[in-house]
Amino acid sequence: MARVLCITLNPALDLAFNLEALMLGSVNRPTSAQLEAAGKGVNVARVLAGLGHQVTVSGFLGNENDAPFVLAFQQLGVVDAFVRVPGNTRINAKLAEQSGRVTDINGPGMPIGAAHLEALIAALDAELSSPIPPQAIVMSGSLPPGLSLADFSQLLKHLNSSGVPLWVDTSGPALTTAIATHPAGVKPNETELAEWAGEEMTSGESRLSAAKRLHKSGVEHALISAGAEGVLWVNAQGAWHATPPKVVATNTVCAGDTFVAGMLHGLLNQYDAEQTLRFATALSAEAVRHVGVGKPNASDFDSLLQHTRIRRLDDTITEGATL
């Protein structure tokens, strides 16, 4: 299996509640609750480690409450290269209702200074210059306070200069900044894509057109998620659309992170394009059925794979997608 470096600049302790229905202004009694070391990059790492890859996690952690992360990393068998900074890592509350609606209450994160960023770059450089360097880098999640868009751009350009394929999953101005640095892959949802493209994504055709623009802008793998309507993938070999299997969605929090990890797994293992997209889409569908990331060892995962539909959207000769 491959070595992957997963970076989370603004991780969190996720406090997830499952509720029948959220009643504002009232006492709510959840059917279950779970506290977990998380953050988008940590979630990606959780999936990749479960699939057998050698994963290193990095980013910024508060030195006053890093114990749950240390324990989680030990249990996952991943290498901890996080930079510790003064303070507490934020806590995010996620309220998941049976209808599938999820309400997120996200803390702002710890302030990051120039010295912290320098320490992180040094830690990442150590990983990239190791005897067995990573075969892919994933940068996921929001930016912490104190880390400007200019800082973020500089960090992404620095990582890109390593020659290791860089995948970025973020949103808002950070996404626009990331796209301008030409990473190997990005995965906006249809709302985030609309913000970047400057037009509404009202149809499959408009999403495909914007995805092609995104690819032509310098992003090798342009992936657009649209919930139950599926996923678009545009790369140099062509364009595909995946329709997920029908499942009862109860918690969509980790679906996107699971999808990114599934795509990387397929590409790193040199699956063909259809097999890669089918696996990632089915694994993401599995994730929405419960709290946490997707589980490829689910008893019905083969059925989810079989009920995931992949459609080729052009007549370009497929030579296989590359990372």
Summary of the structure (lengths in Angstrom):
residues: 323
radius of gyration: 18.8
end to end distance: 14.3
largest distance: 58.1
contacts: 1118
relative contact order: 0.13
helix: 36%
strand: 24%
